[in-house]
Amino acid sequence: MEEFITDVFMWCVYILQVIGGAPGEYGYGYYLANVVIFVLLEPALITLFLTLWLREKRKKRVPK
């Protein structure tokens, strides 16, 4: 199981390196890809889905 987790992690790192523009290296592109995905994109998606969920929840509320 540990080998599987390590393989998945290394695959994810490689994908980030490809997105960053320098496969096999940890350059500014890699760091930029991390910042864009985990600091900007992920919180934005969480906020979007929370807003949509609260909006739907409010719509389905039955008036008394």
PyMOL commands that set and color helices and strands:
alter all, ss='L'
color gray80, all
select helices_A, chain A and resi 2-20+28-59
alter helices_A, ss='H'
color red, helices_A
deselect
rebuild
show_as cartoon
